[in-house]
Amino acid sequence: MADNEFKETLRPCSSSAISDPNPPLRKPPKSSISQQLLRLDPPDSLYQLPRQPIRESPAEDKHGEPTFAPLRPQRESRSFSLDPRGPYEPLVVSSPGEFPLVQVPASINCRLLEHQREGVRFLYSLYKNDHGGVLGDDMGLGKTIQTIAFLAAVFGKDAELVEHLDNLNDNVKKGPVLIVCPASVIHNWENEFSEWADFDVAVYHGPNCEMILEKLQAHCIEILITSFDTFRIHDRILSEINWEIVVVDEAHRLKNEKSRLYKACLGIKTKKRLGLTGTIMQNKILELFNLFDWVSPGSLGTREHFRDFYEEPLKHGQRLNAPDRFVQVADKRKQHLVSVLRKYLLRRTKEETIGHLMLGKEDNVVFCAMSELQKRVYKRMLEQPDIQCLINKDLPCSCGSPLTQAECCHRIVPNGAIWSYLHKDNPEGCDSCPFCLVLPCLIKLQQISNHLELIKPNPKDEIDKQKKDAELTTIVFDADIDLVGGSAQNENFMGLSDVEHCGKMRALEKLLLTWTSNGDKILLFSYSVRMLNILEKFLIRKGYCFSRLDGSTPTSFRQSLVDDFNRSPSKQVFLISTRAGGLGLNLVSANRVIIFDPNWNPAQDLQAQDRSFRYGQKRHVVVFRLLSAGSLEELVYSRQVYKQQLSNIAVSGKMEKRYFEGVQDCKEFKAA
C-alpha cells in the first residue's frame, strides 16, 4: 500500500607542531568522535577554495539533455599534527564546594573538544536540577560522546577518586541508565562505551531479554541499551524499573503524541529524561511541544496554550503578505519561545563549533528536464479521473447545487483505477473521500518523476494491487507501452540501466563521469529500494566499483561495509537507502553526495548529507539534490524550504525571508 512507501592514550598531552611538510594522509576515523586522536587545524590561509555556483537550471545540449560545466578538482587537505584537545586533567562539573566532587575523568576529558565539554556541563546542570532536557547539536558533533562523558562523571568512573569512599558509596546507590535508540545504532553505543569508559553495559534486544532482565534486577548492569521497537513491545516491564537517567537517542521520534512509542515513553519512572537529536523539529512547530513535554513535563505549558501562544502567531507571521502587526507579534513570541527553550535545550551547529576544522559544504539543487516519454506519461497521469477529482474538488458541482464537487456528486470516483482499488470492499466510499486519494496520487506522480519503471506493478504487492497497477500502467503509457517493455516489471538489464527515458539518470551519468575522473568518491541516496535496484544496474553497466546498503543489509554487516568503502581507493560510489543510511554512518571518505529523490521531510535529506559532512572530513563536500523540472518534486522542495524556515524560527529564533502565502494546516491560507 501507499503508506509503506512513505528508519588513548592515557599519557599527558602536549602540543606538537608539523614536523614533516608533506606528511602522509591518515585513514579516516572509524566513527565520528570515538577516534578523535587527530585534530584538523589548518592555517587560515592554507585553503582558499573557489566556491562553485549553485546551478539550479543546468544548460541543455543539442539533444535536450542537461549539461554540466566540469567541476574544478578540489585541493586535497594535508595531514595535520597530533594536537591535544586539552590538558590531561579531569573536568570538574560540580559547583565549587559541592560534595561529592563530580568530574569527568582526565582520560576522557583530554580527548574532548571544547564544545563537548560545554555539552557535558549542560547535561550535568539538568541532572543536578532534577529535570530533563535536549542536547540538540548538529549531526556529527558527538552527542553520544558527550552523554558517555556525562555518565562517567555522574557514576564516578574516575580512578583517581578511589580514596573518596563517601563518594564511591554514593555512586553505588545510583540506579541504572536506560538508553533507547534506533536498532541500527545499538552496536555504535556499545562500541563507544567500551572505547571511552568502564561501564557494565547490556543490550536488551533479541532473544536474551529475560536473562538481561534478571541481571538488571540483581544490580549487575549500569547501562541498558534497547531499541525503539523493543522498548515499545516491553514498555510495561521496563517502565516498572526506577531508572536513574533515561536517554532517548534520535529523540525526534517522539514528535507524535498519538504514537505508541510516545505513550510508552511517558510511563518511564524518572524525571531525568534526556533527548539527543540533531533535528529537533521536522514538520510542525507542535512537534517541539511534544518533545519538550516529555523531557520536562509542563515546561511549555499545556498543548492548547502552546498552540495559541506560539504556533499560530509564528506560522501566520511568516506569511508573505502578513500585516505588520502579525509580524511584530510573531517576532515577540519567537524570542520568548527561544528564551524558554534555552533552559532545556543546548543546540550548536558545525559552523559554530568545528567549522575551522572542515572545508565547508556546498548544497546545489539541480532541476533535471524529464525525457519526452516521461512528460507524456506524466501528462496522462494528470488526466486520470482520480487526480482530476482532486484538482477540481473546490469547483461548483455540475448538478447546480451550492456545494463543491468534492462535497456533492464527485465525492467518489468509481471510474478511477486508484479509487476503485482503495474501495474494493466499500463501493460507497469512505468518510475521507475524495481526500483519501491524495497520498496514492502523489506517490504515482513522484514515481513517474524519478523513473517510469516505478509505476509498474511491484511483484511484492498483493495480487489485486498488481492487477490494478498493471491496468493504470497500461492507461498512462498508452501508445508508448512498447518503449518500456510492456506493463509488467521489466527484467531486462540493458533496458533498466539505459538512461534514455529518465531525465535524472541522464544528469547522474554526467555527474558521475566528471567526479570519478577527478578522483572523487560519491554517496548516492534514494528513498525507494526499487530505484536503488535500477541505479545498481546502471552502475554495473557503467563499470563503477560500488557498495550498497539498504534496509535488508544486516545491522552487524553495515559497519564493515562502511569501513571497506572508507579504506578502499577503488570504491567509487556508495549506493544507500535514505531511510537505512540516515543514521549512524560515518562516510567521510566521500566528498560528493547525490540525493536522487527528495523527501517531504527535509530532515531525511539533511541526515543523508551529513553522512559525509562531519568531523574527519578533509575535503570540500558538494551536495546535488536532483529534482524533475515541472513536476510535483518542485512542490516537495518548496515544502522542504517552508518546514526548514519554521524550524529555524521556532528553535533558533532566526529571521527568515517570507516566501510563502500559504500557512500550514490553515484552510484560509492554502499553499499553492
FENFEN-V431617 format. One record per pair of residues at least 12 apart in sequence whose C-alpha atoms are under 6 Angstrom apart, sorted by the first residue. I is the first residue (numbers start at 0). J is the second residue. Records with the same first field share a line. If there is no record, write none. Layout:
I: J  J
This chain:
1: 439
6: 578  579
9: 106
11: 87
12: 83  86  87
14: 82
16: 80
17: 80
22: 78
24: 78
30: 585
31: 614
32: 141
37: 81
38: 82
39: 79  356
40: 356
53: 363
55: 364  365  366
56: 366
76: 617
84: 109  110  111  112
85: 109
86: 109
87: 105  109
88: 105
89: 103  104  105
90: 102  103
92: 120
99: 166
101: 152
102: 152
103: 152
104: 157
115: 145
119: 145  149
129: 271
130: 270  271
131: 271  272  273  294  295
132: 273  294  343  344
133: 273  274  275  344
134: 275  344  345
135: 276  277  345  346
136: 277  346  347
137: 277  348
138: 277
139: 613
154: 170
174: 242  243
175: 221  222  242  243
176: 222  242  243  244  245
177: 223  245
178: 224  245  246  247
179: 225  226  227  247
180: 226  227  247  248
181: 226  227
182: 226
183: 554
184: 583
199: 220  221
200: 222
201: 223
202: 223  224  225
203: 224  225
204: 225
231: 260
234: 263
238: 266  267
241: 268
242: 269
244: 271
245: 272
246: 273  274
247: 274
248: 275
249: 275  276
250: 274  275  276
251: 279
253: 290
254: 286  289  290
272: 294
280: 646
282: 642
309: 332
312: 329
313: 329
316: 329
317: 657
318: 659  660
319: 657  658  659  660
333: 652
358: 618  619
359: 619
360: 620  621
361: 621
362: 622
363: 622  623
364: 623  624
365: 625
366: 626  627  628
367: 502  503  626  627  628
368: 502  628
369: 502
370: 500  501  502
376: 475  476
379: 475
380: 475
384: 415
385: 415
392: 404  405
410: 432  433
411: 433
448: 627
450: 501
455: 472  488
456: 468  469
469: 486
472: 486
473: 486
496: 536  537
520: 571  572  589  590
521: 572  589  591  592
522: 572  573  592
523: 573  574  593
524: 575  576  577  594  595
525: 576  577  595  596
526: 576  577
544: 570  571
545: 570  571  572  573
546: 573  574
547: 573  574  575
548: 575
549: 575  576  579
550: 579
565: 588
581: 606  607
584: 610
585: 610
586: 610  611
587: 611  616
589: 611
590: 620
591: 620  621  622
592: 622
593: 622  623  624
594: 624
595: 625
599: 635
601: 639
